Amino acid sequence: MRKHTTFVALDDSKRTIVAGILRPGVQGPELRQLPNEPRHLRHLVTRLKREGPVGICYEAGPAGYGLYRQITALRVPCQVIAPALTPAGDRIKTDRRDAAKLVRLFPAGELTPIHVPDEAAEAARDLLRCREDVQEDLLRWLHPLVKFLARHGRIYREWRHWTWLRSQRFALPVLERTYQEYRFTVEQLVARRAALEQEILALAETEPYRERVGWLRCFRGIDTRSAMGLLTEVGGFPRFPQPRELMAYLGLVPSEDSTGGRERGGSITKAGNTHARRILVEAAWHYRHPPRLGRALATRSQGQPKAVLAQAWQAQRRLHRRYRHLVGHGKRPPVAVVAVARELVGFLWAALTQAAPAAQAA
C-alpha cells in the first residue's frame, strides 16, 4: 500500500504553505507554494485524493493543530511531527528545503509523530496554561510593588499583608498615583487568578477528569490543579506502554554522551513537555519529609480505590528513602528532587493504568 501512496509534507507560516509532494515511482519531490487559507489547502488535498492514497505530515509549531483538523476532516491521514526529533540537515534553512527534507524522511519512517489532543482536551489545557501565564504576570508586578515600597522605607512587618498594603499612603500625589497603579494591577491579577482557579475546579468535577483527578490527589504534593495540569499535558497515561517511555517524554531521564570505551552520563534531557515536568518536580519536593498521612491528604483520599491508596503510600515510603539516600551520598537537593520526580512518574503511571482500572474491574 505504501508504494502506491502519495506522501505530502507541509511547511506552514502565517501567510503561505509550502507543500512537498512525493508521488509513487518519482525520485524527487515536487514543491508547491499556496496561500495559507483553508480553501487552497482543501483544493490541493482533494486533487491528490483523486490520484490515490495520500499521507500528509507537518511539524508542530505555533500554528497548533489547525492544519491537522482541516486535513483529517477531509478523511486523509495526517501526522504532526515532533521538530526536536527530526534528523538534522545542513545549516541552510528555508521553507522549501524543510518541506523537501520532511517529505523524503516521511515514507522512510524517520519522523516521530506526536499525540494530538481533541478540541475539548486542548481547550482544558489552554485554560490551565492561561492560569500559569496570569501567575507569571502576578509575580512580575508584585516584585516591583514590593521594591517600590522598600525604596520609600515601607517594610512589611505585619501579619495581614493585604491589609497592610491597602493602608499605605504617600504625601506626594505623584508617589500616591504610582503606588495605586502598582497595587491596582496586582489586585486585578489576583482576582483573575482566583476566577481561573474556580473554572479549573469546576472543570475537574466533570468527565472525563473527575475520577482520574481523584486518583492523582491521593499522592502527596498533588492537588486538583496539579492533577488537572498533568492530565491535560500528558494527554492520557495509558498511551505509554511503559513508565520509562513517559519519563522520557517528560524529559526526566539522564542524557548520555558515550563513545568507544568511554561512558558519560549527563543532566536530564529536558525534552518533551515542560509544563508537566515542572508540576512533577514541584510535587517531588514534598517527599523530602517523612511519610505521613496529614489531614488534607486523608480528606482527599477518602472514597478512592484501595489499590491507588496503596500505590500512594508506597510512593511516600520509597521516594523519601530515595531522597535521603541521594542527599546522604553528596547529591545536591535539587538533583535529588529531580530523581524523585522521575520515580514519581512510575508510581503515577502504575496507579492510572494498572491499580485503579484493576480495582474497578474487580
N, C-alpha and C positions, 0 to 999 in steps of 0.2 A: 504493500500500500504506500509506503514512504517513497518508493521510487517513482510513483505517479503523482506525488504531491507537489504543489507549488508552494515554496516557502517564501514568506514575506517578513522583513524586519523593518520596523518604523523608527525613525529618529525624529521626535517631535520637539517643536519650540512653540512660542506663543502664536506666531503667525503662519508658520509653514510646517509641513511634514515631508520628510524625505523617505521614500519607500524603496528599499532594496528588494527586488523580485528575482528569485532564482527558480526558473522553470525546469521541469524534468528534462534531463538529457542535455542541458545547456551548461557550459563550463563557468562562464562569468555571469554575475548578476546584472540585471537591468536596474538603473537608478531613475527614479521619477520623483519630481517635486510637485506638491499640491498644497493649496491653502489649508490651513488647519481649521476646517469647518466640517460639520457632520455630513453635509450633503456630498461633499467631494470625497470624503472617506467612504461613505456608503456606495457611491458610484464605482470607486475602484474595487472594493471588496465584491460587489455584485458582479462586476465584469470577470473577476478572477474565478468566482464560483462557477460561472458558466463553463470555464475551461476544464474544471475538475476539482479534486480535493485541494483545500487550502489550509495552511498552518501559518499563524501570524504571531509575532512576538515584538516586544519593545521593552526598553529599560525603564525601571521605576525611576520616577523623578518628581519634581514639584507639581507636575500636572495631575498627579494622582491616578485614579483608576477610570477616568472618563473614557479614554480610548478603549480600554478593556470592555467596558459595559456597552459601548457602541458596537464593538465587533461581535461580542457574544450575543447581542440582541439580533444580529443577522444570522445566527446559528453557525458561526465559524469559530473553531477553537482558537484561543488566544492565550499566550503566556506572558506574564510580566517578569522580567529578568532582573536579578539582583546585580546592580552595577559593580559592586565591590568584588564579586566573584567571577566577573567576566575576564577571560585571559587578556593580559595587557598586550598592546600593539606598539607601534612606533610612537614617536613624540609629536607627530603631526595629527592634529585632531580637527576634523570638520564634520558637519552633519552627513555629508555624502560618504566620507570614509567610515564613519561609525555605522551607518546603515549597511554598507558593503561588508564590513567585518562581521556584524551580527548575523547577516543572512548566510554567510559562509559557515559560521560556527553552529547555527541553529540546527540544520539537518544532521550534523555530526554528534549532537547530544552534548556539546561542550558548554552549554549555558545552564545556569541554575535558576529555575523559576521560584518565585516567592508565593506565599499564601495571600490570596486576595479576599478580604472580608466582604460580606454582603453590605448593602447600604445601611441597614439598621445597626450592624456592628460597627461600621465606620463612623456613624453618627455618634454612637456612645463613646467611642474612642476620642472623637474630636471634643466632646463635652469634657472628658477628663483632662485632655491636653489644654483646653481653654482655662480650666481651673489652675493648672500649673502656670500658665502664662500670667494670669492675674496675680498669683502668689509671687512670681518673679518681679512683676511691676510693683507690688506692695513693698517688697524688700528694697527695690531700687529707690522708692520715695521715702521709706521710713528711715533709712540711713542718713540722707541729707537733713531730714527733720531733726533727728537726734543731734547731729553735728551742729546744726544751726543753733539749737538751744544751748549746747555746750559752749559755743563760741561767745555766747552772751551770759555765761555764768549760771545757766539753768540746768542743774544736775538732778536727775531723777533719784529721789531717796524715799518716796512714799510707797504705800502698799498698792494703791489703786492707780495704775498707770494712766488710764484714760481720764479719770477724774483729775489727775494732776495736769495732764496735757490741756484739758479744756479750761483749767483755771489760770493758765499763763496769759499775762497781759504785758504789753510794751507801751512805754510812754510816747515814743516817736511813731507817728502814723505810718511811716514807710516800713518800719520794722513790724508793726502790727499787721499791715497788709501782707507782708512776706510770710509771716507766721501763719496767718489764716489760710493763705493759698496752700502752703505745705500741709497743714492739718486737714483742710477740706479734701485734698486729693487722697490722703491716706484713709480718711473715713469712708470716702466713696469706694475705694478699693476693698476695704474690709467688708463693706456691705455687699459688694459684687461677689466677693469670695464666699460669703455666707449664703447668698442666694444660689450660687452654683453648687455648693455642697448640699443644699437641700434638694436640688434637682438630682444630684448623684444618688443621694439616699433613697429618693423616690424611685429612681430607675433600678436600683439594686433590689427593690421589692417586687419587681416584675420578672416575668420569664423572658429569656432563659437564664437569668442571672441569680434569682433568689436562692435556689438550692445550692449552687456552687459557691456563692458568696458565703453562705452559712458554713460550708465545709472549710473554706480557707480561713475564716475568722476563728477557727479552733486553734490556729497556730499562733504562737507568741510573736508579737510585733506586726500582726496583720489585722487590720480592722476593715470596715466596709469600704472606705475609699481606696485603700491599698489593694483589697481583693478585686474591686472593680477595675483598677488600673491593670492588674495582672491579667485578668480575663480578657479585657478589651485589647491589650497589647499583644498577648501571646496568641489569641485567636483560637483557643481550644487546645488543651494539654494533650488529649488523646491523639492528635495528629502527629505526635512524635512517638515512634515505636519504642525508643529507649530514652531514659532520662539524660544520658550523655549527649544525645542529639539536641535536646532542649538546652542543656548547659552551653553547648557550642553556639546555638542560635542566639543566646543571650550574651555571648562574648565573655563568659566566666571561666573558660578553660585556658590553661597556660599556653603561651606561644612557644615556639621552638625554633632554634637555629642550629641545626646539626649537619655536619658534613664529614665524610670519611670516618675516622675513628673518634671524632670529637662530637660530644653531645652537650648541648647547652639549652637550658630552659629559660624562658623569659617571663615577663609580666603577662597578665591576661590579655587576650586578643582585643577585647572591647569591640568586637564585631556585633552585628545584629542590633537588637532593639535597646536603645539607651534608656528609654523611659522605664521599661520593666526591670532592667538591671539596677537602676537607681532605687526602685521600690524594694527590691530584694536585699540590697546592701543596707538600706536603712533598717529593714526588719532584722537583719542579721546582727546588728548592734545589740539587740535585746538579749541575745544568747550569751553575752558576757556574764550575766547574772546567774546564780544557781537556779536549778529547776524549781519552780513553784507554780501553784495554781492560784493566782490572785483573784480578787473579787470580780474585776471586769472580765478577765478571761473565763472564769467559771460561768458568768452570766452569758457570755457569747457562746459557750459550749453546750448550753442546755438544749436537749432535744436532738442533738446531732448523732449520727451513727457511731456506734462504739468502735468500729474499725478505724474511723477517722480520728477519734479521740486518742486511740492507741498510737496511731502514727504521730500525732501532735506531741504526745508525752514522750515518745521515743526520740523525737527530734530534739526536744528540750534537753534530755539527758545526753544524747550523743553530741550535739553541737556545742553544749557548754564544755564537755570534756575536750572536744576538739580545739576550742578556743584556748582553754587553759594550757593544753599541750603545746600548741604553736607558740604562744607568748612565753611559756616557760623555756622553750628552746631558742629564744632570741628573736623571734619574728616580731616585727612592729605590729601594734594593734590593728591599724588599717589593713595590713596584709592578711592578718589572721581573720579579720571580719569578712574579707572577700572570699577566703577559702571556706568560711562557714556559709556564706551566701550560696556558694556553688553546691555544697551538700544540701542546703535547704531546698534547692530546686528539686533534688531527688525525692525528698520527702513529700513535697507538694505534688509532684508528678504521680507518686505512688498513691497518694490519698485521692486524687481526682480521677485516676484511670483504673485503679485496682480496688482499693479499700472500700470507697463509697459505693461504686457500682455493685461490688460483690455483696455488700450489706443490703442493698436494695433488692437484689435478686433473691437473697435468702428470705 
